[in-house]
Amino acid sequence: MSQSVSRSRYKGKQVVLGGASLGILCVVLFAGCAKVEHRHGEQRSNPILTSDVRHPIPLSPATGSEHRAVMLQHLESIQVIVNALVEEDYELAKGLTETHLGFFMHRQAMANQQPENFPPAYHDLAMAHHAAAEELARIIPTKDLKQILPQFNNVLKACVACHLEYKLRTS
């Protein structure tokens, strides 16, 4: 009987985290594609009713493609991290968070890209994202979703804040 209750609880946790991951992915994808009017520190208006006034990042086509690949890798990492949490593989979730979203990834990006091409405010948003990821990685070993999910939400807020403010320049 206790094994049945344990499986039921596990399935319930899978449903909740699966639903959360789907919602998270939708928010991140929508934020990256949405037309929004937002400036740092200002109140946002309805993104569907406004034109896209995000700041373009002046990158060459090749560097822009590399940057887009890094952003896609972040999104894929978030999905795998959520799945690891669903599967209660906290070690994998922590490792992926540190290496794919934390300061390790920031140092790699800075080595492969030209930081002078990115506005200082973009760099600040990126640092906030990496710091939130590092804090998430620190919290994951608690295995307490009441601590993990709010910090995971902070990582997503950092992602969304950047996508609301910046876009890659289109050719």
Secondary structure as the mmCIF struct_conf table of DSSP 4:
data_model
#
loop_
_struct_conf.conf_type_id
_struct_conf.id
_struct_conf.beg_label_comp_id
_struct_conf.beg_label_asym_id
_struct_conf.beg_label_seq_id
_struct_conf.end_label_comp_id
_struct_conf.end_label_asym_id
_struct_conf.end_label_seq_id
HELX_RH_AL_P HELX_RH_AL_P1 SER A 2 CYS A 33
TURN_TY1_P TURN_TY1_P1 HIS A 40 GLY A 41
BEND BEND1 GLU A 42 GLU A 42
HELX_LH_PP_P HELX_LH_PP_P1 GLN A 43 ARG A 44
TURN_TY1_P TURN_TY1_P2 PRO A 47 LEU A 49
BEND BEND2 THR A 50 THR A 50
HELX_LH_PP_P HELX_LH_PP_P2 ARG A 54 ARG A 54
STRN STRN1 HIS A 55 ILE A 57
HELX_RH_AL_P HELX_RH_AL_P2 PRO A 61 VAL A 86
TURN_TY1_P TURN_TY1_P3 GLU A 87 GLU A 88
HELX_RH_AL_P HELX_RH_AL_P3 TYR A 90 LEU A 96
HELX_RH_PI_P HELX_RH_PI_P1 THR A 97 LEU A 101
BEND BEND3 GLY A 102 GLY A 102
HELX_RH_AL_P HELX_RH_AL_P4 PHE A 103 ASN A 112
BEND BEND4 GLN A 113 GLN A 113
HELX_RH_3T_P HELX_RH_3T_P1 PRO A 115 ASN A 117
BEND BEND5 PHE A 118 PHE A 118
HELX_RH_AL_P HELX_RH_AL_P5 PRO A 120 ILE A 139
HELX_RH_3T_P HELX_RH_3T_P2 ILE A 140 THR A 142
HELX_RH_AL_P HELX_RH_AL_P6 LEU A 145 GLU A 165
STRN STRN2 TYR A 166 LEU A 168
HELX_LH_PP_P HELX_LH_PP_P3 ARG A 169 THR A 170
#
